[in-house]
Amino acid sequence: MHPHQTPADLLELAAAHLRMAAVDAAKQSLGDAFSPWHAYAGQLELTADGLSAQPSAASQVADQAGVLTHVELAIGALDAVPPGHGPADVALWCWQLEQLRRTAAEMAT
């Protein structure tokens, strides 16, 4: 963890990456409400809102990364939260992000 990053900062960063991944996933749905990418974008948004309702870190996140990379960067941000310093359910969020990463990798092939 960077000395100037608090656990809350890391949660916001993870949420910002998930929001960018959701934007990219929505683009891949090509406007089709029944596309798996559209549903996946919704899951990413819900998870981002669960981590942090404040999208203030979005300006720190480059939007050129792509869905899978953004999800992996979100996982990295959560992994940087020191044990016992984040929310009690941080392990559940890590598991959820790992499932989202697996899904993104499967959908990309």
N, C-alpha and C positions, 0 to 999 in steps of 0.2 A: 504494500500500500504506500502510495506517495505520502510524504509527511504532511502535506496540506490537504489530503483527501480524507474526509470522514467516511464512516460507513454509509451515511445518508448520501454523500456525494457519489459513492460507488453505486448505490441503488439507483440514483437518478441517471448516472451514466449508462448503466445496464438498460434502464427503461428507454433512454434515448436511442440506443442501438436497436432495441426491439421496435420502436416506432419507425425508425428508418427502414428496418427490414419489412415492416408491414406495408410501408409505402411501395417498396420494390415488389413485394408479393402482389399487391393490388394491381400494379402495372402489368404483371405477368398474367393476370386473369383476363386482360383485354376487355374489361367491362362486363364479362359474363358472370352473373350472380350465382350461377351453378358451378363455376369453375372451382376445383380444389384449391387453387391459389387464392381465390376470394375468401373461402372459408379459413384458410391458413392465415391470411392477413388479419382476419377477425380474432383468431387465437393469439396472434402476436400482440395486437392492441390490448386485448383483455389482460394478458400477462404483464405488459408494460404498465397498465393502469394499476395493477395489483402491486407492482414494485414501487411505483411512485406516481402520484397524481399530478406532479409538477413537471411539465416538459421543459424546464429551464436549461437542462444540459444539452438540449438538441443542437445548439449552436456549436458545441464542441465536437460533434460527430460528423465526419465526412460522409457525404451521401453517395460516394462512388464505389462503395465496398461490395454491394450485392447482398442478397438475403442470407445465404449461409455464413458469409464472413461477419455480417452484423450480429447474427445469433452467436457465433463463436466469440466475438468481442464482448457481448453481453455476459456470456458465461465467464470469461476472464475477469470482468469487473466484479461479478459476484464472488468468484473464487478469491479475490483479493480482500474481501471483507474478513477481518480477523475473527477467529472463533470466539464466541461470547460477546462480540461487539456489535453485531448486526441484530436484526429482528429474530425472534425465536424460531420463526418458520423459514429461515434462509436456506436450510437444507431442502425443504420442499420446493422452493423456488429454483434451486440448482437442479433438482430432478426434473422439474417442468421444462427448464431451458434445455436440458439434455434431450428430452423427448422432442422438443421443437427442432433441435439441431438434427436429430435423426430423421425427422420428417422432411426437413428441408433437403437433406442429402438424398433421400429417396426420391423426392419430387424432381430434383435437378437431373436425375438420370433418365 
